[in-house]
């Protein structure tokens, strides 16, 4: 791994927030969305909030009650972020699991 997964996730969130700022269609999709997101990578655990058109409040811990939980491992998440692995392939091969509503899962795809 070249960069810690935490740093990759923070970069991804920053990129997502910039995209929201410049993409009116994505902003409309996120209107009224308030979600608590956990990222459980076995050895690493993170969380963030998706609210007010932004992903933020990133923490090095899981939230007690999340709307969406991503279950995977650091290597898979690194491959997703670096484009070596597509989200649907990771999901189909069970390298990533997402607990949440289908609508939330589809919305989360835009992060990767």
Biopython code that builds the backbone (N, CA, C, O; Angstrom):
import numpy as np
from Bio.PDB.StructureBuilder import StructureBuilder

atoms = [
    (1, "UNK", "N", (0.844, -1.186, 0.000)),
    (1, "UNK", "CA", (0.000, 0.000, 0.000)),
    (1, "UNK", "C", (0.885, 1.245, 0.000)),
    (1, "UNK", "O", (1.792, 1.374, 0.823)),
    (2, "UNK", "N", (0.616, 2.146, -0.919)),
    (2, "UNK", "CA", (1.407, 3.366, -1.014)),
    (2, "UNK", "C", (0.964, 4.401, 0.008)),
    (2, "UNK", "O", (1.796, 5.054, 0.639)),
    (3, "UNK", "N", (-0.331, 4.551, 0.171)),
    (3, "UNK", "CA", (-0.882, 5.556, 1.058)),
    (3, "UNK", "C", (-1.850, 4.860, 2.008)),
    (3, "UNK", "O", (-2.585, 3.967, 1.586)),
    (4, "UNK", "N", (-1.868, 5.245, 3.272)),
    (4, "UNK", "CA", (-2.829, 4.613, 4.187)),
    (4, "UNK", "C", (-4.260, 4.774, 3.681)),
    (4, "UNK", "O", (-4.603, 5.797, 3.088)),
    (5, "UNK", "N", (-5.089, 3.763, 3.917)),
    (5, "UNK", "CA", (-6.478, 3.787, 3.448)),
    (5, "UNK", "C", (-7.210, 5.003, 4.007)),
    (5, "UNK", "O", (-8.042, 5.598, 3.321)),
    (6, "UNK", "N", (-6.908, 5.370, 5.233)),
    (6, "UNK", "CA", (-7.547, 6.555, 5.830)),
    (6, "UNK", "C", (-7.316, 7.775, 4.945)),
    (6, "UNK", "O", (-8.254, 8.522, 4.668)),
    (7, "UNK", "N", (-6.075, 7.984, 4.498)),
    (7, "UNK", "CA", (-5.759, 9.133, 3.647)),
    (7, "UNK", "C", (-6.477, 9.038, 2.299)),
    (7, "UNK", "O", (-6.955, 10.041, 1.769)),
    (8, "UNK", "N", (-6.547, 7.830, 1.754)),
    (8, "UNK", "CA", (-7.278, 7.633, 0.490)),
    (8, "UNK", "C", (-8.755, 7.969, 0.657)),
    (8, "UNK", "O", (-9.352, 8.605, -0.211)),
    (9, "UNK", "N", (-9.347, 7.539, 1.776)),
    (9, "UNK", "CA", (-10.758, 7.846, 2.040)),
    (9, "UNK", "C", (-10.972, 9.351, 2.191)),
    (9, "UNK", "O", (-11.945, 9.897, 1.672)),
    (10, "UNK", "N", (-10.071, 10.013, 2.896)),
    (10, "UNK", "CA", (-10.189, 11.463, 3.066)),
    (10, "UNK", "C", (-10.080, 12.182, 1.717)),
    (10, "UNK", "O", (-10.814, 13.137, 1.465)),
    (11, "UNK", "N", (-9.174, 11.731, 0.855)),
    (11, "UNK", "CA", (-9.047, 12.306, -0.496)),
    (11, "UNK", "C", (-10.327, 12.073, -1.298)),
    (11, "UNK", "O", (-10.798, 12.965, -2.004)),
    (12, "UNK", "N", (-10.881, 10.871, -1.182)),
    (12, "UNK", "CA", (-12.105, 10.525, -1.910)),
    (12, "UNK", "C", (-13.262, 11.406, -1.461)),
    (12, "UNK", "O", (-14.047, 11.878, -2.282)),
    (13, "UNK", "N", (-13.363, 11.623, -0.162)),
    (13, "UNK", "CA", (-14.421, 12.489, 0.374)),
    (13, "UNK", "C", (-14.246, 13.919, -0.137)),
    (13, "UNK", "O", (-15.216, 14.573, -0.520)),
    (14, "UNK", "N", (-13.021, 14.388, -0.139)),
    (14, "UNK", "CA", (-12.746, 15.745, -0.638)),
    (14, "UNK", "C", (-13.139, 15.871, -2.110)),
    (14, "UNK", "O", (-13.752, 16.859, -2.515)),
    (15, "UNK", "N", (-12.783, 14.869, -2.901)),
    (15, "UNK", "CA", (-13.121, 14.844, -4.335)),
    (15, "UNK", "C", (-14.645, 14.815, -4.525)),
    (15, "UNK", "O", (-15.190, 15.511, -5.383)),
    (16, "UNK", "N", (-15.316, 13.998, -3.710)),
    (16, "UNK", "CA", (-16.777, 13.906, -3.766)),
    (16, "UNK", "C", (-17.404, 15.271, -3.461)),
    (16, "UNK", "O", (-18.316, 15.704, -4.164)),
    (17, "UNK", "N", (-16.925, 15.940, -2.430)),
    (17, "UNK", "CA", (-17.481, 17.247, -2.056)),
    (17, "UNK", "C", (-17.272, 18.273, -3.167)),
    (17, "UNK", "O", (-18.154, 19.092, -3.427)),
    (18, "UNK", "N", (-16.109, 18.234, -3.825)),
    (18, "UNK", "CA", (-15.853, 19.154, -4.951)),
    (18, "UNK", "C", (-16.796, 18.851, -6.107)),
    (18, "UNK", "O", (-17.282, 19.762, -6.777)),
    (19, "UNK", "N", (-17.053, 17.555, -6.340)),
    (19, "UNK", "CA", (-17.967, 17.171, -7.418)),
    (19, "UNK", "C", (-19.380, 17.673, -7.124)),
    (19, "UNK", "O", (-20.071, 18.155, -8.021)),
    (20, "UNK", "N", (-19.805, 17.558, -5.870)),
    (20, "UNK", "CA", (-21.135, 18.049, -5.484)),
    (20, "UNK", "C", (-21.239, 19.545, -5.772)),
    (20, "UNK", "O", (-22.272, 20.022, -6.243)),
    (21, "UNK", "N", (-20.164, 20.283, -5.487)),
    (21, "UNK", "CA", (-20.168, 21.731, -5.716)),
    (21, "UNK", "C", (-20.341, 22.079, -7.185)),
    (21, "UNK", "O", (-20.937, 23.105, -7.512)),
    (22, "UNK", "N", (-19.824, 21.233, -8.078)),
    (22, "UNK", "CA", (-19.836, 21.564, -9.500)),
    (22, "UNK", "C", (-20.875, 20.786, -10.317)),
    (22, "UNK", "O", (-20.980, 20.992, -11.526)),
    (23, "UNK", "N", (-21.640, 19.901, -9.679)),
    (23, "UNK", "CA", (-22.583, 19.050, -10.409)),
    (23, "UNK", "C", (-24.010, 19.250, -9.875)),
    (23, "UNK", "O", (-24.388, 18.649, -8.870)),
    (24, "UNK", "N", (-24.804, 20.103, -10.557)),
    (24, "UNK", "CA", (-26.166, 20.387, -10.075)),
    (24, "UNK", "C", (-27.054, 19.132, -9.988)),
    (24, "UNK", "O", (-27.918, 19.043, -9.116)),
    (25, "UNK", "N", (-26.840, 18.179, -10.882)),
    (25, "UNK", "CA", (-27.636, 16.951, -10.875)),
    (25, "UNK", "C", (-27.358, 16.143, -9.584)),
    (25, "UNK", "O", (-28.282, 15.638, -8.947)),
    (26, "UNK", "N", (-26.091, 16.037, -9.223)),
    (26, "UNK", "CA", (-25.712, 15.326, -8.004)),
    (26, "UNK", "C", (-26.243, 16.064, -6.774)),
    (26, "UNK", "O", (-26.716, 15.437, -5.826)),
    (27, "UNK", "N", (-26.162, 17.398, -6.793)),
    (27, "UNK", "CA", (-26.703, 18.189, -5.666)),
    (27, "UNK", "C", (-28.190, 17.900, -5.483)),
    (27, "UNK", "O", (-28.667, 17.739, -4.360)),
    (28, "UNK", "N", (-28.909, 17.838, -6.592)),
    (28, "UNK", "CA", (-30.357, 17.579, -6.522)),
    (28, "UNK", "C", (-30.611, 16.195, -5.920)),
    (28, "UNK", "O", (-31.520, 16.025, -5.107)),
    (29, "UNK", "N", (-29.805, 15.210, -6.321)),
    (29, "UNK", "CA", (-29.924, 13.846, -5.786)),
    (29, "UNK", "C", (-29.705, 13.800, -4.280)),
    (29, "UNK", "O", (-30.311, 12.989, -3.581)),
    (30, "UNK", "N", (-28.840, 14.671, -3.789)),
    (30, "UNK", "CA", (-28.472, 14.664, -2.372)),
    (30, "UNK", "C", (-29.346, 15.580, -1.514)),
    (30, "UNK", "O", (-29.154, 15.686, -0.303)),
    (31, "UNK", "N", (-30.303, 16.234, -2.160)),
    (31, "UNK", "CA", (-31.171, 17.152, -1.434)),
    (31, "UNK", "C", (-31.898, 16.424, -0.297)),
    (31, "UNK", "O", (-32.561, 15.411, -0.523)),
    (32, "UNK", "N", (-31.770, 16.941, 0.902)),
    (32, "UNK", "CA", (-32.458, 16.358, 2.055)),
    (32, "UNK", "C", (-31.853, 15.068, 2.586)),
    (32, "UNK", "O", (-32.415, 14.449, 3.490)),
    (33, "UNK", "N", (-30.718, 14.654, 2.038)),
    (33, "UNK", "CA", (-30.092, 13.396, 2.457)),
    (33, "UNK", "C", (-29.241, 13.638, 3.708)),
    (33, "UNK", "O", (-28.346, 14.483, 3.712)),
    (34, "UNK", "N", (-29.535, 12.893, 4.750)),
    (34, "UNK", "CA", (-28.749, 12.895, 5.990)),
    (34, "UNK", "C", (-28.507, 11.444, 6.367)),
    (34, "UNK", "O", (-29.429, 10.749, 6.795)),
    (35, "UNK", "N", (-27.283, 10.987, 6.211)),
    (35, "UNK", "CA", (-26.952, 9.581, 6.473)),
    (35, "UNK", "C", (-25.701, 9.474, 7.323)),
    (35, "UNK", "O", (-24.764, 10.263, 7.197)),
    (36, "UNK", "N", (-25.714, 8.479, 8.189)),
    (36, "UNK", "CA", (-24.532, 8.126, 8.978)),
    (36, "UNK", "C", (-23.919, 6.900, 8.308)),
    (36, "UNK", "O", (-24.598, 5.897, 8.087)),
    (37, "UNK", "N", (-22.631, 6.990, 7.986)),
    (37, "UNK", "CA", (-21.958, 5.937, 7.224)),
    (37, "UNK", "C", (-20.796, 5.359, 8.028)),
    (37, "UNK", "O", (-19.935, 6.098, 8.506)),
    (38, "UNK", "N", (-20.778, 4.038, 8.172)),
    (38, "UNK", "CA", (-19.655, 3.330, 8.781)),
    (38, "UNK", "C", (-18.865, 2.615, 7.698)),
    (38, "UNK", "O", (-19.439, 2.066, 6.758)),
    (39, "UNK", "N", (-17.544, 2.625, 7.833)),
    (39, "UNK", "CA", (-16.648, 1.902, 6.932)),
    (39, "UNK", "C", (-15.849, 0.944, 7.818)),
    (39, "UNK", "O", (-14.916, 1.351, 8.509)),
    (40, "UNK", "N", (-16.230, -0.326, 7.784)),
    (40, "UNK", "CA", (-15.615, -1.347, 8.638)),
    (40, "UNK", "C", (-14.698, -2.209, 7.785)),
    (40, "UNK", "O", (-15.157, -3.041, 7.003)),
    (41, "UNK", "N", (-13.389, -2.000, 7.946)),
    (41, "UNK", "CA", (-12.392, -2.714, 7.137)),
    (41, "UNK", "C", (-11.646, -3.741, 7.977)),
    (41, "UNK", "O", (-10.462, -3.991, 7.751)),
    (42, "UNK", "N", (-12.322, -4.324, 8.925)),
    (42, "UNK", "CA", (-11.765, -5.305, 9.860)),
    (42, "UNK", "C", (-10.674, -4.678, 10.723)),
    (42, "UNK", "O", (-10.897, -4.433, 11.908)),
    (43, "UNK", "N", (-9.507, -4.417, 10.156)),
    (43, "UNK", "CA", (-8.394, -3.879, 10.942)),
    (43, "UNK", "C", (-8.486, -2.359, 11.119)),
    (43, "UNK", "O", (-7.824, -1.791, 11.988)),
    (44, "UNK", "N", (-9.300, -1.712, 10.299)),
    (44, "UNK", "CA", (-9.470, -0.256, 10.366)),
    (44, "UNK", "C", (-10.961, 0.050, 10.353)),
    (44, "UNK", "O", (-11.727, -0.580, 9.623)),
    (45, "UNK", "N", (-11.371, 1.031, 11.173)),
    (45, "UNK", "CA", (-12.789, 1.377, 11.258)),
    (45, "UNK", "C", (-12.945, 2.890, 11.198)),
    (45, "UNK", "O", (-12.280, 3.626, 11.927)),
    (46, "UNK", "N", (-13.841, 3.346, 10.310)),
    (46, "UNK", "CA", (-14.051, 4.775, 10.104)),
    (46, "UNK", "C", (-15.541, 5.066, 9.995)),
    (46, "UNK", "O", (-16.361, 4.164, 9.820)),
    (47, "UNK", "N", (-15.867, 6.344, 10.104)),
    (47, "UNK", "CA", (-17.243, 6.768, 9.885)),
    (47, "UNK", "C", (-17.235, 8.204, 9.377)),
    (47, "UNK", "O", (-16.272, 8.948, 9.561)),
    (48, "UNK", "N", (-18.346, 8.570, 8.730)),
    (48, "UNK", "CA", (-18.534, 9.954, 8.310)),
    (48, "UNK", "C", (-20.022, 10.201, 8.144)),
    (48, "UNK", "O", (-20.827, 9.270, 8.102)),
    (49, "UNK", "N", (-20.364, 11.463, 8.051)),
    (49, "UNK", "CA", (-21.759, 11.851, 7.859)),
    (49, "UNK", "C", (-21.930, 12.383, 6.454)),
    (49, "UNK", "O", (-21.040, 13.034, 5.908)),
    (50, "UNK", "N", (-23.070, 12.102, 5.881)),
    (50, "UNK", "CA", (-23.453, 12.653, 4.583)),
    (50, "UNK", "C", (-24.660, 13.531, 4.867)),
    (50, "UNK", "O", (-25.771, 13.036, 5.056)),
    (51, "UNK", "N", (-24.432, 14.840, 4.895)),
    (51, "UNK", "CA", (-25.535, 15.760, 5.178)),
    (51, "UNK", "C", (-25.219, 17.129, 4.598)),
    (51, "UNK", "O", (-24.057, 17.484, 4.403)),
    (52, "UNK", "N", (-26.265, 17.885, 4.326)),
    (52, "UNK", "CA", (-26.112, 19.233, 3.761)),
    (52, "UNK", "C", (-25.208, 19.225, 2.532)),
    (52, "UNK", "O", (-24.339, 20.084, 2.379)),
    (53, "UNK", "N", (-25.424, 18.244, 1.662)),
    (53, "UNK", "CA", (-24.687, 18.131, 0.390)),
    (53, "UNK", "C", (-23.192, 17.859, 0.577)),
    (53, "UNK", "O", (-22.410, 18.101, -0.343)),
    (54, "UNK", "N", (-22.781, 17.365, 1.738)),
    (54, "UNK", "CA", (-21.368, 17.133, 1.991)),
    (54, "UNK", "C", (-21.132, 15.825, 2.718)),
    (54, "UNK", "O", (-21.980, 15.354, 3.476)),
    (55, "UNK", "N", (-19.974, 15.251, 2.477)),
    (55, "UNK", "CA", (-19.487, 14.143, 3.296)),
    (55, "UNK", "C", (-18.485, 14.783, 4.247)),
    (55, "UNK", "O", (-17.574, 15.487, 3.812)),
    (56, "UNK", "N", (-18.651, 14.543, 5.535)),
    (56, "UNK", "CA", (-17.763, 15.179, 6.495)),
    (56, "UNK", "C", (-17.814, 14.501, 7.851)),
    (56, "UNK", "O", (-18.369, 13.413, 8.006)),
    (57, "UNK", "N", (-17.222, 15.171, 8.826)),
    (57, "UNK", "CA", (-17.130, 14.661, 10.192)),
    (57, "UNK", "C", (-16.526, 13.249, 10.218)),
    (57, "UNK", "O", (-17.026, 12.350, 10.895)),
    (58, "UNK", "N", (-15.450, 13.090, 9.469)),
    (58, "UNK", "CA", (-14.743, 11.807, 9.368)),
    (58, "UNK", "C", (-14.116, 11.460, 10.716)),
    (58, "UNK", "O", (-13.477, 12.307, 11.340)),
    (59, "UNK", "N", (-14.296, 10.227, 11.162)),
    (59, "UNK", "CA", (-13.741, 9.780, 12.446)),
    (59, "UNK", "C", (-13.088, 8.412, 12.302)),
    (59, "UNK", "O", (-13.420, 7.636, 11.406)),
    (60, "UNK", "N", (-12.149, 8.136, 13.208)),
    (60, "UNK", "CA", (-11.461, 6.840, 13.259)),
    (60, "UNK", "C", (-12.206, 5.880, 14.175)),
    (60, "UNK", "O", (-11.597, 5.222, 15.018)),
    (61, "UNK", "N", (-13.500, 5.801, 14.013)),
    (61, "UNK", "CA", (-14.317, 4.914, 14.846)),
    (61, "UNK", "C", (-15.665, 4.725, 14.162)),
    (61, "UNK", "O", (-16.088, 5.546, 13.348)),
    (62, "UNK", "N", (-16.327, 3.631, 14.507)),
    (62, "UNK", "CA", (-17.661, 3.375, 13.966)),
    (62, "UNK", "C", (-18.696, 4.135, 14.788)),
    (62, "UNK", "O", (-18.537, 4.326, 15.994)),
    (63, "UNK", "N", (-19.749, 4.560, 14.117)),
    (63, "UNK", "CA", (-20.878, 5.187, 14.807)),
    (63, "UNK", "C", (-21.760, 4.088, 15.388)),
    (63, "UNK", "O", (-21.871, 3.021, 14.784)),
    (64, "UNK", "N", (-22.389, 4.313, 16.540)),
    (64, "UNK", "CA", (-23.225, 3.267, 17.147)),
    (64, "UNK", "C", (-24.426, 2.884, 16.273)),
    (64, "UNK", "O", (-24.820, 1.718, 16.238)),
    (65, "UNK", "N", (-24.998, 3.850, 15.579)),
    (65, "UNK", "CA", (-26.141, 3.557, 14.705)),
    (65, "UNK", "C", (-25.892, 4.192, 13.350)),
    (65, "UNK", "O", (-25.960, 5.412, 13.202)),
    (66, "UNK", "N", (-25.606, 3.362, 12.370)),
    (66, "UNK", "CA", (-25.342, 3.870, 11.019)),
    (66, "UNK", "C", (-26.502, 3.527, 10.096)),
    (66, "UNK", "O", (-27.169, 2.505, 10.258)),
    (67, "UNK", "N", (-26.726, 4.409, 9.119)),
    (67, "UNK", "CA", (-27.733, 4.129, 8.083)),
    (67, "UNK", "C", (-27.142, 3.219, 7.018)),
    (67, "UNK", "O", (-27.842, 2.403, 6.417)),
    (68, "UNK", "N", (-25.830, 3.373, 6.792)),
    (68, "UNK", "CA", (-25.123, 2.606, 5.771)),
    (68, "UNK", "C", (-23.837, 2.062, 6.401)),
    (68, "UNK", "O", (-23.103, 2.801, 7.058)),
    (69, "UNK", "N", (-23.571, 0.781, 6.199)),
    (69, "UNK", "CA", (-22.320, 0.196, 6.661)),
    (69, "UNK", "C", (-21.634, -0.484, 5.487)),
    (69, "UNK", "O", (-22.217, -1.333, 4.813)),
    (70, "UNK", "N", (-20.386, -0.094, 5.256)),
    (70, "UNK", "CA", (-19.565, -0.704, 4.214)),
    (70, "UNK", "C", (-18.627, -1.680, 4.909)),
    (70, "UNK", "O", (-17.891, -1.300, 5.820)),
    (71, "UNK", "N", (-18.656, -2.938, 4.479)),
    (71, "UNK", "CA", (-17.790, -3.977, 5.044)),
    (71, "UNK", "C", (-16.836, -4.449, 3.963)),
    (71, "UNK", "O", (-17.261, -4.873, 2.889)),
    (72, "UNK", "N", (-15.547, -4.376, 4.251)),
    (72, "UNK", "CA", (-14.562, -4.807, 3.263)),
    (72, "UNK", "C", (-13.213, -4.963, 3.965)),
    (72, "UNK", "O", (-13.150, -5.252, 5.160)),
    (73, "UNK", "N", (-12.143, -4.767, 3.203)),
    (73, "UNK", "CA", (-10.795, -4.821, 3.768)),
    (73, "UNK", "C", (-9.978, -3.693, 3.135)),
    (73, "UNK", "O", (-10.339, -3.193, 2.070)),
    (74, "UNK", "N", (-8.896, -3.295, 3.771)),
    (74, "UNK", "CA", (-8.108, -2.168, 3.254)),
    (74, "UNK", "C", (-7.653, -2.330, 1.793)),
    (74, "UNK", "O", (-7.726, -1.374, 1.021)),
    (75, "UNK", "N", (-7.194, -3.509, 1.410)),
    (75, "UNK", "CA", (-6.687, -3.710, 0.042)),
    (75, "UNK", "C", (-7.791, -3.508, -0.997)),
    (75, "UNK", "O", (-7.555, -2.895, -2.039)),
    (76, "UNK", "N", (-8.988, -4.016, -0.722)),
    (76, "UNK", "CA", (-10.105, -3.858, -1.659)),
    (76, "UNK", "C", (-10.493, -2.391, -1.799)),
    (76, "UNK", "O", (-10.724, -1.908, -2.908)),
    (77, "UNK", "N", (-10.565, -1.690, -0.685)),
    (77, "UNK", "CA", (-10.926, -0.274, -0.733)),
    (77, "UNK", "C", (-9.862, 0.525, -1.488)),
    (77, "UNK", "O", (-10.188, 1.431, -2.255)),
    (78, "UNK", "N", (-8.608, 0.191, -1.270)),
    (78, "UNK", "CA", (-7.530, 0.854, -2.008)),
    (78, "UNK", "C", (-7.695, 0.616, -3.512)),
    (78, "UNK", "O", (-7.562, 1.550, -4.302)),
    (79, "UNK", "N", (-7.983, -0.624, -3.914)),
    (79, "UNK", "CA", (-8.190, -0.940, -5.340)),
    (79, "UNK", "C", (-9.398, -0.192, -5.913)),
    (79, "UNK", "O", (-9.358, 0.258, -7.058)),
    (80, "UNK", "N", (-10.462, -0.058, -5.132)),
    (80, "UNK", "CA", (-11.646, 0.685, -5.584)),
    (80, "UNK", "C", (-11.288, 2.151, -5.828)),
    (80, "UNK", "O", (-11.602, 2.712, -6.877)),
    (81, "UNK", "N", (-10.634, 2.752, -4.854)),
    (81, "UNK", "CA", (-10.305, 4.175, -4.950)),
    (81, "UNK", "C", (-9.314, 4.434, -6.082)),
    (81, "UNK", "O", (-9.414, 5.450, -6.770)),
    (82, "UNK", "N", (-8.355, 3.522, -6.284)),
    (82, "UNK", "CA", (-7.353, 3.706, -7.343)),
    (82, "UNK", "C", (-7.843, 3.264, -8.717)),
    (82, "UNK", "O", (-7.112, 3.377, -9.700)),
    (83, "UNK", "N", (-9.072, 2.763, -8.793)),
    (83, "UNK", "CA", (-9.635, 2.385, -10.083)),
    (83, "UNK", "C", (-9.212, 1.020, -10.588)),
    (83, "UNK", "O", (-9.501, 0.675, -11.734)),
    (84, "UNK", "N", (-8.536, 0.231, -9.762)),
    (84, "UNK", "CA", (-8.121, -1.113, -10.176)),
    (84, "UNK", "C", (-9.278, -2.103, -10.102)),
    (84, "UNK", "O", (-9.224, -3.182, -10.692)),
    (85, "UNK", "N", (-10.326, -1.725, -9.371)),
    (85, "UNK", "CA", (-11.478, -2.597, -9.173)),
    (85, "UNK", "C", (-12.740, -1.752, -9.240)),
    (85, "UNK", "O", (-12.810, -0.686, -8.630)),
    (86, "UNK", "N", (-13.733, -2.223, -9.978)),
    (86, "UNK", "CA", (-15.010, -1.516, -10.089)),
    (86, "UNK", "C", (-15.915, -1.943, -8.939)),
    (86, "UNK", "O", (-15.887, -3.092, -8.499)),
    (87, "UNK", "N", (-16.711, -1.003, -8.467)),
    (87, "UNK", "CA", (-17.564, -1.250, -7.306)),
    (87, "UNK", "C", (-18.515, -2.426, -7.525)),
    (87, "UNK", "O", (-18.713, -3.226, -6.610)),
    (88, "UNK", "N", (-19.100, -2.549, -8.701)),
    (88, "UNK", "CA", (-20.068, -3.630, -8.939)),
    (88, "UNK", "C", (-19.377, -4.992, -8.958)),
    (88, "UNK", "O", (-19.949, -5.983, -8.505)),
    (89, "UNK", "N", (-18.146, -5.046, -9.479)),
    (89, "UNK", "CA", (-17.395, -6.305, -9.469)),
    (89, "UNK", "C", (-17.020, -6.674, -8.028)),
    (89, "UNK", "O", (-17.109, -7.839, -7.640)),
    (90, "UNK", "N", (-16.604, -5.687, -7.245)),
    (90, "UNK", "CA", (-16.254, -5.941, -5.842)),
    (90, "UNK", "C", (-17.470, -6.470, -5.084)),
    (90, "UNK", "O", (-17.356, -7.380, -4.263)),
    (91, "UNK", "N", (-18.621, -5.894, -5.368)),
    (91, "UNK", "CA", (-19.856, -6.328, -4.712)),
    (91, "UNK", "C", (-20.242, -7.738, -5.163)),
    (91, "UNK", "O", (-20.602, -8.579, -4.339)),
    (92, "UNK", "N", (-20.168, -7.993, -6.465)),
    (92, "UNK", "CA", (-20.554, -9.304, -7.012)),
    (92, "UNK", "C", (-19.650, -10.425, -6.501)),
    (92, "UNK", "O", (-20.102, -11.555, -6.317)),
    (93, "UNK", "N", (-18.374, -10.112, -6.274)),
    (93, "UNK", "CA", (-17.425, -11.120, -5.795)),
    (93, "UNK", "C", (-17.336, -11.122, -4.263)),
    (93, "UNK", "O", (-16.482, -11.788, -3.677)),
    (94, "UNK", "N", (-18.231, -10.367, -3.635)),
    (94, "UNK", "CA", (-18.331, -10.297, -2.168)),
    (94, "UNK", "C", (-17.076, -9.751, -1.489)),
    (94, "UNK", "O", (-16.807, -10.047, -0.325)),
    (95, "UNK", "N", (-16.308, -8.944, -2.241)),
    (95, "UNK", "CA", (-15.145, -8.289, -1.642)),
    (95, "UNK", "C", (-15.569, -7.051, -0.862)),
    (95, "UNK", "O", (-14.828, -6.528, -0.029)),
    (96, "UNK", "N", (-16.784, -6.598, -1.160)),
    (96, "UNK", "CA", (-17.357, -5.481, -0.425)),
    (96, "UNK", "C", (-18.826, -5.799, -0.187)),
    (96, "UNK", "O", (-19.519, -6.301, -1.072)),
    (97, "UNK", "N", (-19.281, -5.501, 1.003)),
    (97, "UNK", "CA", (-20.696, -5.674, 1.332)),
    (97, "UNK", "C", (-21.194, -4.343, 1.845)),
    (97, "UNK", "O", (-20.479, -3.621, 2.540)),
    (98, "UNK", "N", (-22.426, -4.026, 1.495)),
    (98, "UNK", "CA", (-23.009, -2.772, 1.954)),
    (98, "UNK", "C", (-24.341, -3.070, 2.598)),
    (98, "UNK", "O", (-25.217, -3.687, 1.991)),
    (99, "UNK", "N", (-24.487, -2.627, 3.834)),
    (99, "UNK", "CA", (-25.756, -2.764, 4.540)),
    (99, "UNK", "C", (-26.439, -1.414, 4.503)),
    (99, "UNK", "O", (-25.880, -0.405, 4.932)),
    (100, "UNK", "N", (-27.650, -1.411, 3.987)),
    (100, "UNK", "CA", (-28.415, -0.174, 3.876)),
    (100, "UNK", "C", (-29.470, -0.368, 2.810)),
    (100, "UNK", "O", (-29.557, -1.437, 2.207)),
    (101, "UNK", "N", (-30.268, 0.651, 2.573)),
    (101, "UNK", "CA", (-31.298, 0.547, 1.541)),
    (101, "UNK", "C", (-30.643, 0.559, 0.162)),
    (101, "UNK", "O", (-29.531, 1.063, 0.002)),
    (102, "UNK", "N", (-31.332, 0.005, -0.826)),
    (102, "UNK", "CA", (-30.818, -0.020, -2.196)),
    (102, "UNK", "C", (-30.546, 1.405, -2.683)),
    (102, "UNK", "O", (-29.546, 1.661, -3.354)),
    (103, "UNK", "N", (-31.433, 2.312, -2.341)),
    (103, "UNK", "CA", (-31.263, 3.715, -2.728)),
    (103, "UNK", "C", (-29.957, 4.280, -2.149)),
    (103, "UNK", "O", (-29.223, 4.993, -2.833)),
    (104, "UNK", "N", (-29.681, 3.951, -0.882)),
    (104, "UNK", "CA", (-28.442, 4.416, -0.250)),
    (104, "UNK", "C", (-27.221, 3.801, -0.908)),
    (104, "UNK", "O", (-26.216, 4.479, -1.124)),
    (105, "UNK", "N", (-27.307, 2.527, -1.224)),
    (105, "UNK", "CA", (-26.190, 1.826, -1.867)),
    (105, "UNK", "C", (-25.890, 2.467, -3.218)),
    (105, "UNK", "O", (-24.725, 2.695, -3.546)),
    (106, "UNK", "N", (-26.917, 2.759, -3.999)),
    (106, "UNK", "CA", (-26.719, 3.359, -5.316)),
    (106, "UNK", "C", (-26.115, 4.768, -5.176)),
    (106, "UNK", "O", (-25.266, 5.167, -5.974)),
    (107, "UNK", "N", (-26.545, 5.488, -4.190)),
    (107, "UNK", "CA", (-26.027, 6.837, -3.948)),
    (107, "UNK", "C", (-24.547, 6.766, -3.570)),
    (107, "UNK", "O", (-23.748, 7.604, -3.987)),
    (108, "UNK", "N", (-24.199, 5.766, -2.782)),
    (108, "UNK", "CA", (-22.830, 5.625, -2.312)),
    (108, "UNK", "C", (-21.854, 5.281, -3.441)),
    (108, "UNK", "O", (-20.661, 5.570, -3.348)),
    (109, "UNK", "N", (-22.360, 4.672, -4.489)),
    (109, "UNK", "CA", (-21.506, 4.333, -5.641)),
    (109, "UNK", "C", (-20.796, 5.561, -6.174)),
    (109, "UNK", "O", (-19.687, 5.463, -6.700)),
    (110, "UNK", "N", (-21.428, 6.717, -6.041)),
    (110, "UNK", "CA", (-20.832, 7.949, -6.567)),
    (110, "UNK", "C", (-19.575, 8.345, -5.814)),
    (110, "UNK", "O", (-18.785, 9.155, -6.299)),
    (111, "UNK", "N", (-19.389, 7.781, -4.640)),
    (111, "UNK", "CA", (-18.202, 8.102, -3.858)),
    (111, "UNK", "C", (-16.965, 7.442, -4.469)),
    (111, "UNK", "O", (-15.871, 8.005, -4.432)),
    (112, "UNK", "N", (-17.147, 6.235, -5.035)),
    (112, "UNK", "CA", (-16.007, 5.495, -5.571)),
    (112, "UNK", "C", (-15.905, 5.682, -7.057)),
    (112, "UNK", "O", (-15.002, 5.133, -7.688)),
]
sb = StructureBuilder()
sb.init_structure("model")
sb.init_model(0)
sb.init_chain("A")
sb.init_seg("    ")
for serial, (resi, resn, name, xyz) in enumerate(atoms, 1):
    if name == "N":
        sb.init_residue(resn, " ", resi, " ")
    sb.init_atom(name, np.array(xyz, "f"), 0.0, 1.0, " ", f" {name:<3s}", serial, name[0])
structure = sb.get_structure()
